[in-house]
């Protein structure tokens, strides 16, 4: 009997790598699955002594994401405090991928499930997301274990085969810890963010950020940067003085170091200056010491160390470096790049890893030499029990990897350095006496370069000094007193910040890069030269405000405690529910206190930012009070009425001006005309845009609604959008003449029609018999008409009429082609009772039908 085994990887590329490595003689077939992103690879083999039919597929990251139910996602109608006790739901992370249905379908008839998700907490969580969909649809395996978990750290075939031979079980505790953190971060982050975003954006016009966000990891990360900025601003430089002696021997000038280093009192420094100058003193050699010294080889590389090195040596941001490392892992060049361990297990095949590099053009010969001499045992470090350190799996050249080669080069050289010898050198130190004041000079000579021969950042150069003998007297060439000032510490670099986050337990090796990227994107810090992070006024004001209200909102201690509790859940030492409830109860009280005392934060904002009134410009009249609404052009773009004390959200891209002084028939607000850089323009009503009278509120800001009377008149619907996967409608821009165009109400698709040949275009109430598109009534300019016999007027379909179709061009590069006859109806916006074969169809049905037709045309 042949059993069926479903194997699921985290990404499509890993699924193919699994099929390559585990199928007999790499013979397998590939077909499409329900998900458009994930193929299914199939082959026959053995599973624990049974003949088995294997199906290897994947997800594309998390299957689900956590969110509030739709009724809690309205910022204006839901009090932020209620979010702490609100229910949560798991929603498809990407509905277009259809992952739940994909696993439900592939699991049918399968007796066993083997999970090949990444071996970390997030991977365990995805395991259970897959299981939730697969297990209910699987066949029974009798009394045998049905769900198996593969543990692996590399995508090398030998490691995958070893993992297949040693399958275990998924870890529910680790999965629960991810759910715990996600729920806590969602609830407290959304509550604080919603409250302070509405509060501060309702008062200030130049915050220059769309969200005034709070995050339990993001905010302590910002606090580190602001703390360093405060230290710099509070720093008072202090003068100090040195005695600088210059000797000359063998034609070489030598600078001596003063044994006292420096003094901070100028009279004292002058006293010592006079002492060494008395009686034309000479420098007498009191001692010459030589000692063999060494520089230890580096420790193996974990995630944080890799990110710090990439920032310091390559100028790569943590998130960019992490993406590169993940890509190298998925392509089979590195072991798993998310690890906290920096020591190799005793059974790790170091010889094999070095042997894989022996053919490389840059370090192949060095690798061969290492194997000949024998590898040095890597330094001991910390074993966190997750994955081995980041290690190259196979050799690669710059031509194969492109820009990612820089990171691969750094990691590979570092790995070879960890199994190389220490750098050995002879250090020489010469001590001098000048009128009883001690000075010295040091030199060194490399005996064995060790690891510095391969690691570019660790090269050692000889520091040559002349030979000296004890008792020797040397003429002093120059004596001077150096005057210096102490310097403030520099702003934190990304590398410094990663070290602090690791030390204080902020984030995980998988999330630290994201937190740093977030504070940059929120405009809380700016990235300066040398990859140093300088807090903005907004970032400083927020941190100082939090400290005035409740210092625990920003210091790392509270987040570190949350991470500690999540770790207890992951280790099975605590239950998920009490941990989540305790944390939310704590932050709920902090939130209530923050709201009561937000005026303390507001006092800081008042001294830095402009009020809405000062930052805005009058534009159109309010429909309620008939006073002028002002628009704030800086993001987040919004309009406000000072009299009514109301804020109106507006489109974030485009210039705004008054639209012909026309008013919305629904609320009497003056219309505003929005035009963006790609040439798309449309009128909007501030009130209707902010609080849509038609359609679902969650669609606010995504498109203009075709049921609204201003769009029926000024942007009438013509046909469905021709762009891939766009559910929008192409509408006639009645303001675009003489260069007429049709724009999508959702995406940036645009059609240019009739060039400058049309004098007047009107969307009629009639529909095409063939495709249900709205017929256009066009009056052409005399002498420019494309119609036969010089005719100047025609009512026809833009899709089906040959003349109209030939005059239509897509501005986005997608060809607008005439539909082929006999392929069925297109999708239209015809009304019930309209002209044509689709007379009885609803607008939605016709829209769907026309989309299918146009999709077939493009194919």
C-alpha positions in Angstrom: 0.0 0.0 0.0 1.3 3.4 -1.0 0.7 6.2 1.6 0.6 9.9 0.7 2.9 12.4 2.6 2.4 16.1 2.4 5.5 18.1 3.1 5.3 21.9 3.6 8.2 24.4 3.4 8.1 28.1 4.3 8.9 29.4 0.9 8.4 28.1 -2.7 12.1 28.0 -3.4 12.7 25.8 -0.3 10.0 23.4 -1.5 11.9 23.0 -4.8 15.2 22.6 -3.0 13.6 19.8 -0.8 12.3 18.0 -3.9 15.7 18.3 -5.5 17.5 16.9 -2.4 15.0 14.1 -1.3 13.5 12.7 -4.5 15.3 9.6 -5.9 17.8 10.7 -8.6 16.1 14.2 -8.5 13.2 12.8 -10.5 9.9 14.6 -9.6 7.0 16.2 -11.4 5.8 19.7 -10.8 2.2 21.0 -11.1 0.3 24.1 -10.0 -1.7 24.1 -6.8 -4.7 26.2 -5.7 -2.3 29.0 -4.6 -0.9 30.9 -7.6 2.4 31.4 -5.7 3.1 27.8 -4.6 3.8 24.9 -6.9 3.5 21.2 -5.9 6.4 18.8 -6.5 5.6 15.1 -6.5 7.7 12.0 -6.4 7.6 8.4 -5.1 9.9 7.2 -2.3 10.1 5.6 1.1 8.6 6.9 4.4 9.6 5.0 7.5 9.7 1.7 5.6 6.5 2.3 3.6 6.2 3.2 -0.1 5.0 6.7 -0.2 3.8 9.3 -2.7 5.3 12.7 -1.6 3.7 16.0 -2.3 6.1 18.9 -1.5 4.7 22.4 -1.4 5.0 25.6 0.6 3.4 28.6 2.1 4.7 32.1 1.6 5.5 33.2 5.2 2.6 33.4 7.7 -0.7 32.0 6.6 -2.6 34.3 9.0 -2.1 37.6 10.6 -3.8 38.8 13.8 -6.1 41.8 13.7 -9.2 43.2 15.3 -12.7 42.4 13.9 -13.8 45.0 11.3 -16.0 46.9 13.7 -12.9 47.8 15.8 -10.9 49.2 12.9 -12.8 52.5 12.7 -10.5 55.0 14.4 -13.3 57.6 14.8 -15.9 55.4 16.3 -13.9 53.1 18.6 -12.3 54.4 21.8 -8.7 53.3 22.0 -9.1 52.1 25.6 -11.6 49.4 24.5 -8.9 47.8 22.3 -7.2 46.3 25.4 -10.2 44.1 25.9 -11.3 43.7 22.3 -11.4 40.3 20.7 -8.9 39.4 18.0 -9.3 37.3 14.8 -6.8 35.6 12.6 -7.2 36.7 9.0 -5.5 35.5 5.8 -2.2 37.3 5.6 -2.6 37.5 1.8 -6.1 36.5 0.5 -4.9 36.5 -3.1 -2.5 33.6 -2.3 -5.5 31.4 -1.1 -3.2 29.5 1.2 -5.8 27.9 3.5 -7.6 26.4 0.5 -4.3 25.3 -0.9 -3.5 23.3 2.1 -7.0 21.9 2.5 -6.9 20.7 -1.1 -3.4 19.2 -1.0 -4.0 17.4 2.4 -6.9 15.4 1.0 -5.9 11.7 0.9 -2.6 12.3 2.7 -1.9 10.2 5.8 1.2 12.1 7.0 2.3 15.7 7.3 5.9 16.7 7.4 6.6 20.4 8.3 9.7 22.0 7.0 9.1 25.5 8.3 12.0 27.6 9.5 13.3 26.3 12.9 12.5 29.2 15.1 9.5 30.5 17.1 7.9 32.0 14.0 8.4 28.8 12.1 6.7 26.8 14.8 3.8 29.2 14.7 3.4 28.8 11.0 3.5 25.0 11.6 0.3 25.2 13.5 -1.3 27.5 10.9 -0.6 24.9 8.3 -1.9 22.1 10.6 -5.2 24.0 11.3 -6.0 23.7 7.6 -4.4 20.4 6.7 -5.3 18.0 9.5 -9.1 18.2 9.2 -8.8 17.1 5.6 -6.2 14.3 6.0 -6.8 10.5 6.0 -6.2 8.5 9.2 -2.8 7.1 9.9 -4.1 4.7 12.5 -2.1 4.8 15.7 1.0 6.2 14.1 2.2 9.7 14.5 0.6 11.8 11.8 2.4 15.2 12.1 6.2 15.4 11.9 8.6 18.3 12.2 12.0 18.6 10.4 14.8 20.3 12.2 17.5 21.8 9.9 19.8 24.8 9.7 21.0 24.5 6.1 19.5 23.7 2.7 22.5 21.6 1.7 21.3 18.2 0.5 23.2 16.3 3.2 21.6 18.4 5.9 18.1 18.0 4.5 18.5 14.2 4.2 19.8 14.1 7.8 16.7 16.1 8.9 14.4 13.7 7.0 16.0 10.8 8.8 15.5 12.4 12.3 12.0 13.9 12.3 10.5 15.2 15.5 7.3 16.9 16.5 6.2 20.6 16.3 6.4 22.6 19.5 3.1 24.1 20.7 4.7 26.2 23.4 7.0 28.0 21.0 4.0 28.7 18.8 2.0 30.0 21.7 4.8 32.5 22.6 4.5 34.0 19.1 0.7 34.4 19.5 1.2 36.0 23.0 3.6 38.6 21.7 1.5 39.3 18.6 -1.7 39.9 20.7 0.1 42.1 23.2 1.9 44.2 20.6 -1.3 44.6 18.5 -3.5 45.8 21.4 -1.2 48.1 23.3 0.5 49.4 20.1 -2.8 50.2 18.4 -4.3 51.8 21.5 -1.4 54.2 22.1 -0.9 54.9 18.4 -4.5 55.7 17.6 -4.9 58.0 20.6 -1.8 60.1 20.1 -2.0 60.2 16.3 -5.5 61.7 16.5 -4.6 63.9 19.3 -1.4 65.4 17.9 -2.4 65.5 14.2 -5.6 67.3 15.3 -3.5 70.1 16.8 -0.2 70.4 14.7 0.4 70.7 11.0 4.1 70.0 10.6 4.6 66.7 12.4 5.8 65.2 9.0 4.6 61.7 9.8 1.4 59.8 9.0 1.4 58.0 12.3 2.5 59.1 15.7 3.1 55.5 16.6 4.0 53.7 19.8 5.5 50.2 19.9 6.7 48.2 22.9 9.9 47.5 21.1 10.0 50.5 18.7 9.8 53.1 21.5 12.6 51.7 23.8 14.7 51.5 20.6 14.1 55.2 20.0 14.8 55.9 23.7 18.4 54.7 23.2 18.9 57.2 20.4 17.4 60.1 22.3 19.4 59.3 25.4 22.6 59.5 23.5 21.3 62.8 21.9 20.6 64.2 25.4 24.1 63.2 26.5 25.6 65.0 23.5 23.5 68.2 24.2 24.4 68.2 27.9 28.1 67.6 27.2 30.4 70.4 28.4 33.9 70.2 26.7 36.8 70.3 29.1 40.4 71.3 28.2 43.3 69.0 28.9 47.0 69.1 28.2 49.7 66.7 27.1 53.5 66.9 27.1 54.6 65.9 23.5 58.2 64.7 23.1 59.8 64.1 19.7 63.0 62.1 19.3 65.1 61.4 16.3 67.1 58.3 15.6 68.4 56.7 12.5 66.8 59.5 10.4 63.4 58.7 11.8 61.3 61.0 14.0 59.7 59.2 16.9 56.8 60.5 19.1 56.8 59.5 22.7 53.8 58.8 24.9 53.7 60.5 28.3 53.2 58.0 31.1 50.8 60.4 32.9 48.6 60.6 29.7 47.1 64.1 30.2 46.4 66.6 32.9 43.4 69.0 33.1 45.2 71.9 34.9 47.2 74.2 32.6 49.6 75.4 35.4 50.4 71.8 36.3 51.0 71.0 32.6 53.3 74.1 32.4 55.2 72.8 35.4 55.9 69.5 33.9 56.8 71.2 30.6 59.5 73.2 32.5 60.7 70.1 34.2 61.5 68.2 31.0 63.1 71.2 29.5 65.4 71.9 32.4 69.2 71.7 31.8 68.7 70.7 28.1 67.7 67.3 29.4 68.1 64.2 27.2 66.0 61.0 27.0 67.6 58.1 28.8 66.5 54.5 28.0 65.5 52.9 31.3 64.1 49.7 30.0 63.5 47.7 26.8 61.0 44.9 26.9 59.9 42.4 24.3 57.0 40.1 24.7 55.1 37.8 22.3 51.5 38.8 22.2 48.5 37.6 20.3 45.2 38.8 18.9 42.5 36.2 19.4 40.6 34.9 16.4 36.9 36.1 16.2 34.0 34.2 17.6 31.5 32.5 15.2 28.9 34.7 13.7 25.3 35.1 15.1 22.6 37.3 13.7 23.3 40.5 15.7 27.1 40.2 15.1 26.5 39.8 11.4 24.2 42.9 11.3 26.7 45.0 13.2 29.6 44.0 10.9 27.5 44.6 7.8 26.6 48.1 9.0 30.2 49.0 10.1 32.2 47.4 7.3 29.8 47.4 4.3 27.6 50.3 5.1 24.5 48.1 4.9 21.4 48.9 7.0 20.3 46.0 9.3 17.1 45.3 7.3 18.9 45.4 4.0 21.6 43.0 5.4 18.9 40.7 6.8 17.2 40.5 3.4 20.4 39.7 1.7 21.3 37.0 4.2 17.8 35.4 3.8 18.2 35.4 0.1 21.6 33.7 0.4 20.1 31.1 2.7 17.2 30.4 0.4 19.6 30.0 -2.5 21.6 27.5 -0.5 24.8 29.6 0.1 24.4 30.1 3.9 23.0 28.3 6.9 19.9 29.8 8.5 20.7 33.5 9.2 18.5 34.0 12.3 20.4 32.6 15.2 21.5 33.7 18.7 24.2 31.0 19.0 27.8 31.9 18.4 29.5 28.6 19.2 29.6 25.5 17.0 28.3 22.2 18.3 30.9 19.5 18.6 29.4 17.4 15.7 29.4 20.3 13.3 31.3 19.5 10.1 33.8 22.3 10.1 36.1 20.4 7.7 33.3 20.0 5.2 32.4 23.7 5.4 36.1 24.7 4.7 36.4 22.0 2.0 33.5 23.6 0.2 35.5 26.8 -0.3 38.7 25.2 -1.7 37.7 26.0 -5.3 37.0 29.6 -4.7 39.2 32.0 -6.7 39.8 34.4 -3.9 40.3 32.2 -0.8 40.5 28.7 -2.3 44.2 28.3 -1.7 43.9 29.7 1.9 41.2 27.0 2.5 43.4 24.3 1.2 46.2 25.5 3.4 43.9 25.4 6.4 43.0 21.8 5.7 46.7 21.0 5.4 47.7 22.7 8.6 44.7 21.5 10.5 41.8 23.7 11.7 41.9 25.6 14.9 38.9 24.9 17.2 36.6 27.9 17.1 36.4 30.0 20.3 33.7 29.0 22.8 30.7 31.1 23.0 27.0 30.9 23.9 24.8 28.1 22.7 21.1 29.2 22.7 19.9 25.9 21.5 18.5 27.3 18.2 20.7 27.1 15.2 24.5 26.9 14.6 26.3 30.1 13.7 25.9 31.6 10.3 28.2 29.6 8.0 28.8 29.5 4.2 27.5 26.2 2.7 29.0 26.4 -0.7 31.3 28.6 -2.7 30.0 31.4 -4.9 31.5 34.2 -7.0 30.5 37.8 -7.5 29.0 37.0 -10.9 26.6 34.5 -9.3 25.5 36.7 -6.4 25.7 40.3 -7.6 25.4 42.9 -4.9 24.8 40.2 -2.2 28.4 39.0 -2.8 29.7 41.7 -0.5 27.8 40.2 2.4 28.7 36.6 1.4 32.4 37.7 1.2 32.3 39.1 4.7 30.6 36.1 6.2 32.9 33.6 4.5 36.1 35.4 5.4 34.8 35.6 9.0 34.1 31.9 9.1 37.5 31.0 7.8 39.0 33.4 10.4 37.2 31.5 13.2 38.9 28.3 12.3 42.3 29.9 11.7 45.0 30.5 14.2 45.4 33.5 16.4 47.5 36.4 15.1 50.9 36.3 16.9 53.3 39.3 17.1 56.3 40.5 19.0 55.6 43.7 21.0 58.5 45.9 21.9 58.2 48.7 24.4 61.0 51.2 25.2 60.8 53.3 28.4 62.5 56.7 28.7 63.3 59.0 31.6 63.5 62.7 31.0 64.3 64.6 34.3 62.4 61.9 36.2 59.3 62.1 34.0 58.4 58.8 32.3 57.7 58.4 28.5 57.6 55.4 26.2 57.2 54.2 22.7 55.9 50.9 21.3 56.5 48.8 18.2 55.4 45.4 16.9 56.4 42.8 14.4 54.0 40.1 13.1 55.3 36.6 13.7 52.3 34.7 12.4 49.4 36.6 10.8 46.9 33.9 11.6 43.3 34.8 10.9 44.3 38.4 9.8 45.6 36.8 6.6 42.0 36.2 5.5 39.8 38.7 7.4 40.1 42.0 5.7 39.2 44.1 8.8 41.9 42.4 10.9 45.1 43.0 8.9 48.1 43.6 11.1 50.9 45.8 10.0 54.4 46.0 11.5 55.1 49.1 13.5 58.9 49.5 13.1 61.0 51.4 15.7 64.8 51.6 15.9 66.8 49.4 18.2 67.5 50.9 21.7 69.7 49.7 24.5 69.2 50.2 28.2 71.1 53.2 29.4 71.3 54.7 25.9 70.9 58.5 25.8 68.9 60.1 22.9 68.8 63.7 21.9 65.4 65.4 22.2 64.4 67.0 18.9 61.3 68.9 20.1 59.3 69.5 23.3 55.8 71.0 23.2 52.6 71.2 25.2 49.5 69.9 23.4 46.2 71.6 24.2 43.0 69.6 23.6 39.3 69.4 24.4 37.3 66.4 25.5 34.7 65.5 22.8 31.1 64.5 23.2 30.2 60.9 22.5 29.0 60.4 18.9 25.4 59.6 17.9 24.7 56.0 18.1 25.5 54.0 15.0 23.3 51.1 13.9 25.9 48.8 15.3 25.9 50.5 18.6 22.1 50.4 18.7 22.0 46.7 17.9 24.4 46.0 20.8 22.2 48.0 23.2 19.1 46.2 22.0 20.8 42.8 22.5 22.1 43.7 25.9 18.7 44.9 27.2 16.5 42.2 25.5 14.7 44.5 23.1 13.3 42.5 20.2 14.7 39.2 18.9 17.5 38.4 16.5 14.7 38.2 13.8 13.0 41.5 14.7 15.8 44.0 15.7 16.4 45.1 12.1 12.7 45.9 11.7 12.5 48.0 14.8 15.4 50.1 13.7 13.9 50.5 10.3 10.5 51.5 11.8 11.9 54.4 13.8 13.6 55.7 10.6 10.3 55.4 8.6 8.3 57.1 11.3 10.6 60.1 11.0 11.7 59.7 14.6 15.4 59.4 13.6 17.4 60.4 10.5 20.2 58.2 9.2 23.4 60.4 8.9 26.9 59.9 7.6 28.6 56.8 9.0 25.2 55.2 9.5 24.6 57.1 12.7 21.1 57.7 14.0 20.2 61.3 14.9 16.8 61.8 16.6 14.4 64.3 15.0 12.5 66.9 17.0 9.4 64.6 16.8 11.4 61.6 18.2 12.9 63.7 21.0 9.6 65.4 21.9 7.9 62.0 22.1 10.5 60.4 24.3 10.8 63.4 26.6 7.0 63.5 26.8 6.7 59.8 27.8 9.4 60.3 30.4 7.4 63.2 31.9 4.3 61.1 32.2 5.6 57.6 32.8 9.2 56.7 32.3 8.4 53.0 32.1 6.7 53.6 28.7 10.2 54.1 27.1 12.8 52.4 29.2 13.9 48.9 28.1 13.0 47.2 31.4 9.3 46.8 30.7 9.8 45.3 27.2 12.5 43.1 28.5 10.0 41.7 31.0 7.5 41.1 28.2 10.1 39.2 26.2 11.1 37.2 29.3 7.5 36.2 29.9 7.2 35.1 26.3 10.3 33.0 26.7 8.7 31.3 29.7 5.7 30.4 27.5 8.1 29.1 24.8 9.9 27.0 27.3 6.6 25.6 28.7 7.1 27.3 32.1 4.1 29.6 31.8 0.6 29.5 30.2 -0.2 31.9 27.4 -3.5 33.4 28.9 -2.1 34.6 32.2 0.9 36.1 30.6 -1.2 38.1 28.0 -3.7 39.2 30.6 -1.1 40.4 33.0 0.7 42.4 30.4 -2.5 44.0 29.0 -3.7 44.8 32.5 -0.4 46.6 33.2 -0.4 48.6 30.0 -4.1 49.5 30.3 -3.4 51.3 33.5 -0.5 53.0 32.0 -2.6 54.1 29.0 -5.3 55.6 31.2 -2.7 57.5 33.1 -1.0 58.7 29.9 -4.4 60.0 28.5 -5.1 61.9 31.7 -1.6 63.5 31.5 -1.1 64.0 27.8 -1.1 67.7 28.3 2.5 67.4 29.7 3.5 65.9 26.3 1.5 68.6 24.5 3.5 71.3 26.2 6.6 70.0 24.5 4.9 69.8 21.1 3.7 73.4 21.4 7.3 74.7 21.6 8.4 72.8 18.5 5.6 72.4 16.0 3.2 74.8 14.3 -0.5 74.7 15.0 -2.8 73.5 12.2 -4.0 77.0 11.6 -0.4 78.3 11.2 0.6 75.4 9.0 -2.5 75.4 6.7 -3.8 77.5 3.8 -7.4 78.4 3.1 -8.8 76.4 0.2 -12.6 75.7 0.1 -15.7 76.4 2.2 -17.1 74.1 4.9 -20.7 72.9 4.1 -21.7 73.3 7.8 -20.5 76.8 8.8 -19.6 78.2 5.3 -16.2 79.3 6.7 -13.0 78.4 4.9 -11.5 75.0 5.3 -7.7 75.1 5.4 -5.4 72.4 3.9 -2.2 71.2 5.4 0.0 70.2 2.4 2.6 68.3 4.5 2.0 64.7 5.1 -0.3 63.5 6.5 -2.3 65.8 4.1 -5.5 66.9 5.7 -8.1 69.7 5.8 -9.6 71.2 8.9 -12.3 73.6 9.9 -11.3 75.9 12.8 -14.9 76.9 13.4 -16.4 73.4 13.5 -13.2 71.9 15.1 -13.1 69.0 12.7 -10.3 67.3 10.7 -10.9 65.8 7.3 -8.5 63.1 5.9 -7.4 63.8 2.3 -5.5 61.9 -0.4 -1.8 61.7 0.4 -0.5 62.1 -3.2 -1.3 65.1 -5.4 -1.8 68.8 -5.5 -5.1 70.3 -4.4 -7.1 73.3 -5.6 -10.7 74.5 -5.7 -12.9 72.8 -8.3 -14.8 75.4 -10.2 -16.4 76.6 -7.0 -18.9 73.7 -7.3 -20.5 72.2 -4.3 -21.4 68.6 -3.3 -25.1 68.0 -3.6 -25.1 65.8 -0.5 -23.6 68.2 2.1 -22.9 71.6 0.4 -19.1 71.3 0.9 -17.1 73.0 -1.9 -15.4 70.4 -4.2 -11.6 70.1 -4.2 -9.7 69.1 -7.4 -6.8 66.6 -6.8 -4.2 66.0 -9.5 -1.1 63.8 -9.1 2.2 63.5 -10.9 1.1 60.8 -13.4 -1.7 63.0 -14.8 -4.6 61.5 -12.9 -7.0 64.1 -11.6 -10.5 64.0 -9.9 -12.8 66.1 -7.8 -13.6 65.1 -4.2 -15.8 66.4 -1.4 -13.8 66.7 1.8 -16.8 65.5 3.9 -17.7 62.5 1.7 -14.0 61.5 1.4 -13.5 61.5 5.1 -16.9 59.9 5.9 -18.1 58.0 2.8 -21.8 58.1 2.3 -21.6 55.1 -0.1 -19.9 51.7 0.3 -17.9 50.3 3.1 -16.0 52.7 5.3 -12.8 50.6 5.2 -12.6 51.6 1.5 -12.1 55.2 2.5 -9.2 56.8 0.6 -8.7 53.9 -1.8 -10.8 55.2 -4.7 -13.7 57.4 -5.6 -17.1 55.7 -5.3 -19.1 55.5 -8.6 -22.4 55.8 -6.8 -21.6 59.4 -5.7 -23.4 62.0 -7.8 -20.2 64.1 -8.4 -18.6 61.1 -10.1 -21.7 60.2 -12.0 -21.5 63.7 -13.5 -17.8 64.5 -13.6 -16.2 61.0 -13.9 -18.8 58.7 -15.5 -18.0 55.0 -15.6 -17.1 53.6 -19.0 -15.7 50.1 -18.6 -13.7 47.9 -16.2 -10.0 48.5 -15.7 -7.7 46.5 -17.9 -4.9 46.3 -15.4 -4.1 42.9 -13.9 -5.9 42.1 -10.7 -7.6 45.5 -10.5 -11.3 45.5 -9.6 -11.6 49.2 -10.6 -13.5 51.0 -13.3 -12.2 53.2 -16.1 -14.0 56.5 -16.0 -14.1 59.4 -18.5 -12.2 62.5 -17.3 -14.6 65.2 -18.5 -12.0 67.9 -17.7 -9.2 66.4 -19.7 -10.1 67.8 -23.2 -8.7 68.4 -25.7 -6.3 65.6 -24.8 -9.0 63.3 -23.6 -8.2 60.4 -21.2 -10.0 57.7 -19.2 -8.7 56.9 -15.6 -9.2 54.0 -13.3 -11.0 54.9 -10.0 -8.6 52.6 -8.1 -5.2 52.1 -9.8 -3.0 54.3 -11.9 -4.2 52.8 -15.2 -4.9 55.5 -17.8 -6.1 55.4 -21.4 -5.5 58.2 -23.9 -8.3 58.5 -26.4 -8.5 60.2 -29.8 -5.4 62.3 -29.2 -6.5 65.9 -29.9 -9.1 64.9 -32.6 -12.2 65.0 -30.4 -14.0 68.2 -29.6 -16.5 66.8 -27.2 -17.0 63.4 -25.5 -20.0 62.3 -23.5 -20.7 59.0 -21.7 -24.2 58.0 -22.7 -26.7 55.8 -20.9 -26.5 53.1 -23.5 -24.4 50.0 -23.4 -22.6 47.8 -25.9 -24.5 44.7 -27.0 -21.3 42.7 -27.1 -19.3 43.7 -24.0 -21.7 46.0 -21.9 -19.2 48.9 -21.9 -20.8 52.3 -21.9 -21.2 53.8 -25.3 -19.4 57.1 -25.9 -20.9 60.0 -27.9 -18.0 61.7 -29.7 -17.9 64.9 -31.7 -14.7 65.2 -33.7 -12.9 68.4 -34.8 -13.4 69.1 -38.5 -10.4 68.1 -40.5 -9.1 65.7 -37.8 -11.9 63.2 -37.7 -10.8 59.5 -38.1 -14.3 58.6 -39.3 -14.9 57.6 -42.9 -16.2 60.2 -45.4 -15.2 63.0 -43.0 -18.1 62.4 -40.6 -17.7 64.2 -37.3 -20.1 62.4 -34.9 -20.4 58.8 -33.8 -21.8 56.9 -30.8 -19.9 53.6 -30.3 -18.1 51.3 -27.9 -14.4 52.0 -27.2 -13.7 48.3 -27.1 -15.7 46.9 -30.0 -15.7 49.7 -32.5 -12.7 49.4 -34.8 -12.2 53.2 -35.3 -12.6 54.0 -31.6 -10.4 51.1 -30.6 -7.6 52.2 -32.9 -7.6 55.7 -31.3 -7.2 54.3 -27.8 -3.7 53.9 -26.2 -2.8 52.8 -22.6 -0.4 55.3 -20.9 1.0 52.7 -18.6 2.5 50.6 -21.5 -0.2 47.9 -21.5 -1.7 47.5 -25.0 -5.4 48.2 -25.3 -6.5 45.7 -27.9 -9.8 45.1 -29.6 -11.6 42.1 -28.2 -11.8 39.1 -30.5 -15.3 38.3 -31.8 -17.2 35.3 -30.4 -15.5 35.1 -27.0 -18.4 36.0 -24.9 -19.5 39.1 -23.1 -17.2 41.6 -21.5 -17.8 43.1 -18.1 -19.8 46.2 -18.0 -21.3 48.9 -15.8 -24.7 48.7 -17.4 -27.8 49.4 -15.3 -30.7 47.1 -15.1 -33.1 48.0 -18.0 -30.2 49.4 -20.1 -29.7 48.6 -23.7 -28.0 45.4 -24.8 -27.9 41.6 -24.3 -27.0 42.0 -20.6 -30.1 44.0 -19.9 -31.2 42.0 -16.8 -27.7 41.9 -15.2 -26.7 43.9 -12.1 -23.8 46.3 -12.3 -21.6 44.0 -10.2 -22.3 41.0 -12.5 -21.5 43.0 -15.6 -18.4 44.4 -14.0 -17.2 40.9 -13.2 -18.1 39.7 -16.7 -16.2 42.5 -18.4 -13.1 41.9 -16.3 -13.0 38.3 -17.4 -13.3 39.3 -21.0 -10.6 41.8 -20.8 -8.3 39.4 -19.0 -8.8 36.9 -21.8 -8.0 39.7 -24.4 -4.7 40.5 -22.7 -3.7 36.8 -22.8 
